[in-house]
Amino acid sequence: MVAFSKGHGGGSDFIVIADPEGQLELTQAQVQALCHRKYGVGADGVLRLVRTNATVEGQALAAEEPDAEWFMDSRSADGTATAMSGDGIRVAAHYLLAASLARAENGRTLPIATRAGIRDVAPSATGYNVDLGRWRMTEGEPLAKADGLDVPRPGLALTVDGPHIVVALASKAELDSIDLARPPALSVDPDPTTSIEFVVPHDPLVKDGVGHVSMRVFERGAGETLGGGAGAAAAALAVRHWAGASAPDHWRIETPGGVLAVRMFPTEEGEHVALSGPAQLVFHGEVDLG
């Protein structure tokens, strides 16, 4: 039997398994079974937390940031490994702090190693704030077609802890009407980990210096999720790009699972994007992986 906790970050839910010494080798089939919403625990993904020095993937990162004691082995519901999860890392941080496996006191951040690199997480008034690092625009304007849309719509491709395509829709009614039970069709052959965000800017777009956007997301490997942390960051970056030079650097992204906050800020290595949102543990249990 393996002990686990179930948590969510703004509706995106995860199974968290502490494996400090890296003794548990989860297979793709086991992750799929755990995440199955009829026959398993049910989740958008699995987060296995391993001490950084106990995993080959984490050892190189430990040299970069010795204080990053924990490595987040993130898996999508289909069992594939993911580089990072903006919602998942908040849940991971909350678990580590709640279990007294890590500390983040006196305003200090909690560095967590991921396949995308070290990510700094800090408790905030709304839950947790995470620096997602540098982002970049990708060339091209792919077309995306979801069930419920009359014609394909152009999207903006970005990389924020993974590849994203952001598609603007005309109204909230159109956003509500699309069916994301099936993957949206794209005019390009995307990276298999690409997430697709459908967004509607509010009217007015900016209120009290903060941009407002509604979003739904289809995450490869998991399907539609209620949150979408890195997707919220991609949505904010895309709408800011479309809005022009006068657009703000602070954004409020409304998702089916709640509200996420996004902030862009300059650093010596280039502009970073940060994500703020809730994280909660809802129950604990044991499961037979056999």
LUMDREN-144846 format. One line per 2 residues: number of its first residue (from 1); their letters; for each residue x, z, y of C-alpha. Coordinates in steps of 0.25 Angstrom, whole numbers, padded with zeros to 4 digits, always signed. Layout:
NUM	A	X:Z:Y ~ ...
This chain:
1	MV	+0000:+0000:+0000 ~ +0005:-0003:+0014
3	AF	+0001:+0005:+0026 ~ -0004:-0003:+0038
5	SK	-0011:-0002:+0052 ~ -0021:-0011:+0058
7	GH	-0020:-0014:+0073 ~ -0024:-0024:+0083
9	GG	-0020:-0028:+0097 ~ -0032:-0033:+0105
11	GS	-0039:-0038:+0092 ~ -0027:-0045:+0085
13	DF	-0026:-0036:+0073 ~ -0014:-0033:+0064
15	IV	-0010:-0025:+0052 ~ +0002:-0017:+0055
17	IA	+0012:-0013:+0043 ~ +0024:-0004:+0046
19	DP	+0035:-0008:+0037 ~ +0047:-0001:+0043
21	EG	+0058:-0004:+0033 ~ +0053:-0019:+0031
23	QL	+0049:-0016:+0016 ~ +0036:-0024:+0016
25	EL	+0036:-0039:+0015 ~ +0023:-0044:+0018
27	TQ	+0019:-0058:+0012 ~ +0011:-0068:+0019
29	AQ	+0000:-0066:+0009 ~ +0000:-0051:+0012
31	VQ	-0002:-0053:+0027 ~ -0013:-0062:+0024
33	AL	-0020:-0052:+0015 ~ -0018:-0041:+0025
35	CH	-0024:-0049:+0037 ~ -0036:-0054:+0029
37	RK	-0048:-0049:+0036 ~ -0057:-0049:+0023
39	YG	-0047:-0045:+0013 ~ -0036:-0038:+0020
41	VG	-0034:-0028:+0032 ~ -0037:-0040:+0042
43	AD	-0028:-0043:+0054 ~ -0022:-0054:+0062
45	GV	-0008:-0051:+0057 ~ +0001:-0040:+0051
47	LR	+0012:-0033:+0058 ~ +0023:-0027:+0049
49	LV	+0032:-0018:+0057 ~ +0046:-0017:+0052
51	RT	+0058:-0010:+0058 ~ +0066:-0021:+0064
53	NA	+0079:-0018:+0056 ~ +0071:-0019:+0043
55	TV	+0068:-0033:+0044 ~ +0077:-0046:+0045
57	EG	+0068:-0051:+0056 ~ +0069:-0039:+0065
59	QA	+0084:-0036:+0063 ~ +0089:-0047:+0073
61	LA	+0078:-0042:+0083 ~ +0084:-0028:+0081
63	AE	+0097:-0032:+0086 ~ +0090:-0038:+0099
65	EP	+0082:-0025:+0101 ~ +0087:-0013:+0094
67	DA	+0075:-0005:+0099 ~ +0065:-0014:+0092
69	EW	+0063:-0006:+0079 ~ +0051:-0013:+0074
71	FM	+0049:-0027:+0069 ~ +0035:-0033:+0069
73	DS	+0033:-0042:+0057 ~ +0020:-0050:+0062
75	RS	+0012:-0058:+0053 ~ -0001:-0066:+0055
77	AD	-0013:-0065:+0047 ~ -0009:-0077:+0039
79	GT	+0004:-0070:+0035 ~ +0014:-0078:+0044
81	AT	+0024:-0071:+0052 ~ +0023:-0071:+0067
83	AM	+0033:-0069:+0078 ~ +0025:-0059:+0086
85	SG	+0011:-0055:+0089 ~ +0007:-0050:+0103
87	DG	-0004:-0042:+0098 ~ +0003:-0037:+0085
89	IR	+0015:-0032:+0092 ~ +0006:-0023:+0100
91	VA	+0000:-0018:+0088 ~ +0013:-0016:+0081
93	AH	+0018:-0008:+0093 ~ +0006:+0001:+0093
95	YL	+0008:+0004:+0078 ~ +0023:+0007:+0080
97	LA	+0020:+0017:+0091 ~ +0007:+0023:+0084
99	AS	+0015:+0025:+0071 ~ +0027:+0031:+0079
101	LA	+0036:+0020:+0074 ~ +0040:+0017:+0088
103	RA	+0040:+0022:+0102 ~ +0038:+0016:+0115
105	EN	+0038:+0027:+0125 ~ +0041:+0029:+0140
107	GR	+0038:+0015:+0143 ~ +0047:+0009:+0133
109	TL	+0044:-0004:+0125 ~ +0043:-0005:+0110
111	PI	+0051:-0017:+0105 ~ +0046:-0023:+0093
113	AT	+0053:-0034:+0085 ~ +0045:-0047:+0081
115	RA	+0049:-0061:+0076 ~ +0047:-0065:+0091
117	GI	+0058:-0055:+0095 ~ +0057:-0041:+0101
119	RD	+0044:-0038:+0108 ~ +0043:-0026:+0118
121	VA	+0030:-0018:+0117 ~ +0025:-0007:+0126
123	PS	+0013:+0002:+0127 ~ +0004:-0002:+0138
125	AT	-0009:+0002:+0145 ~ -0017:-0008:+0136
127	GY	-0009:-0006:+0123 ~ +0004:-0013:+0122
129	NV	+0013:-0023:+0130 ~ +0022:-0032:+0123
131	DL	+0032:-0042:+0129 ~ +0030:-0055:+0122
133	GR	+0043:-0061:+0128 ~ +0046:-0074:+0133
135	WR	+0036:-0085:+0132 ~ +0037:-0101:+0133
137	MT	+0028:-0113:+0135 ~ +0028:-0123:+0124
139	EG	+0028:-0138:+0127 ~ +0015:-0146:+0124
141	EP	+0000:-0145:+0126 ~ -0006:-0144:+0112
143	LA	-0021:-0146:+0111 ~ -0029:-0135:+0103
145	KA	-0043:-0137:+0097 ~ -0051:-0125:+0092
147	DG	-0064:-0125:+0085 ~ -0075:-0124:+0096
149	LD	-0067:-0133:+0107 ~ -0072:-0146:+0110
151	VP	-0058:-0153:+0112 ~ -0044:-0148:+0110
153	RP	-0038:-0141:+0122 ~ -0023:-0141:+0127
155	GL	-0015:-0129:+0125 ~ -0002:-0123:+0131
157	AL	+0009:-0119:+0121 ~ +0017:-0106:+0123
159	TV	+0026:-0097:+0115 ~ +0023:-0082:+0117
161	DG	+0028:-0075:+0104 ~ +0024:-0087:+0097
163	PH	+0017:-0101:+0100 ~ +0004:-0102:+0107
165	IV	-0005:-0112:+0112 ~ -0015:-0108:+0123
167	VA	-0027:-0116:+0126 ~ -0036:-0115:+0138
169	LA	-0051:-0116:+0136 ~ -0062:-0118:+0147
171	SK	-0070:-0106:+0146 ~ -0072:-0092:+0139
173	AE	-0084:-0099:+0131 ~ -0075:-0109:+0126
175	LD	-0065:-0099:+0122 ~ -0076:-0091:+0114
177	SI	-0081:-0104:+0107 ~ -0068:-0108:+0100
179	DL	-0067:-0105:+0085 ~ -0053:-0100:+0081
181	AR	-0057:-0098:+0067 ~ -0048:-0110:+0064
183	PP	-0035:-0113:+0070 ~ -0036:-0122:+0083
185	AL	-0031:-0136:+0081 ~ -0018:-0140:+0089
187	SV	-0013:-0154:+0093 ~ +0001:-0149:+0089
189	DP	+0007:-0143:+0077 ~ +0009:-0129:+0082
191	DP	+0019:-0118:+0077 ~ +0011:-0111:+0066
193	TT	+0011:-0098:+0073 ~ +0005:-0104:+0086
195	SI	-0007:-0096:+0092 ~ -0018:-0103:+0100
197	EF	-0024:-0096:+0112 ~ -0037:-0101:+0119
199	VV	-0039:-0096:+0133 ~ -0048:-0096:+0144
201	PH	-0043:-0092:+0158 ~ -0053:-0083:+0166
203	DP	-0059:-0086:+0179 ~ -0053:-0081:+0187
205	LV	-0040:-0082:+0180 ~ -0033:-0071:+0188
207	KD	-0039:-0058:+0192 ~ -0031:-0047:+0198
209	GV	-0018:-0055:+0195 ~ -0021:-0055:+0180
211	GH	-0025:-0068:+0173 ~ -0036:-0068:+0163
213	VS	-0038:-0076:+0151 ~ -0047:-0076:+0138
215	MR	-0041:-0080:+0125 ~ -0043:-0082:+0110
217	VF	-0031:-0085:+0101 ~ -0029:-0092:+0087
219	ER	-0016:-0086:+0081 ~ -0010:-0094:+0070
221	GA	-0010:-0086:+0057 ~ -0021:-0076:+0062
223	GE	-0032:-0085:+0068 ~ -0040:-0080:+0080
225	TL	-0036:-0066:+0084 ~ -0043:-0057:+0094
227	GG	-0030:-0054:+0102 ~ -0018:-0063:+0103
229	GA	-0007:-0056:+0110 ~ +0004:-0067:+0112
231	GA	-0008:-0077:+0113 ~ -0013:-0069:+0125
233	AA	+0001:-0071:+0131 ~ +0001:-0086:+0129
235	AA	-0013:-0087:+0135 ~ -0009:-0080:+0147
237	LA	+0004:-0088:+0149 ~ -0004:-0101:+0147
239	VR	-0015:-0098:+0157 ~ -0004:-0093:+0167
241	HW	+0003:-0107:+0165 ~ -0010:-0115:+0167
243	AG	-0014:-0106:+0179 ~ -0001:-0109:+0186
245	AS	+0009:-0102:+0195 ~ +0000:-0092:+0201
247	AP	-0005:-0087:+0188 ~ -0002:-0072:+0185
249	DH	+0007:-0066:+0175 ~ -0003:-0055:+0170
251	WR	-0014:-0059:+0161 ~ -0027:-0053:+0154
253	IE	-0030:-0061:+0141 ~ -0044:-0058:+0135
255	TP	-0044:-0060:+0120 ~ -0055:-0057:+0110
257	GG	-0048:-0044:+0106 ~ -0046:-0039:+0120
259	VL	-0037:-0041:+0132 ~ -0022:-0043:+0132
261	AV	-0013:-0043:+0144 ~ -0002:-0053:+0147
263	RM	+0010:-0052:+0157 ~ +0021:-0062:+0160
265	FP	+0034:-0057:+0166 ~ +0048:-0062:+0169
267	TE	+0060:-0058:+0162 ~ +0075:-0062:+0162
269	EG	+0073:-0071:+0150 ~ +0060:-0077:+0155
271	EH	+0045:-0074:+0156 ~ +0039:-0064:+0146
273	VA	+0025:-0062:+0143 ~ +0019:-0048:+0139
275	LS	+0006:-0044:+0132 ~ -0002:-0031:+0133
277	GP	-0013:-0027:+0124 ~ -0019:-0017:+0115
279	AQ	-0015:-0012:+0101 ~ -0022:-0003:+0092
281	LV	-0021:+0002:+0077 ~ -0035:+0002:+0071
283	FH	-0032:+0007:+0056 ~ -0021:+0010:+0046
285	GE	-0022:+0008:+0031 ~ -0015:+0004:+0018
287	VD	-0015:-0010:+0011 ~ -0011:-0015:-0002
289	LG	-0003:-0028:+0000 ~ -0003:-0031:-0015
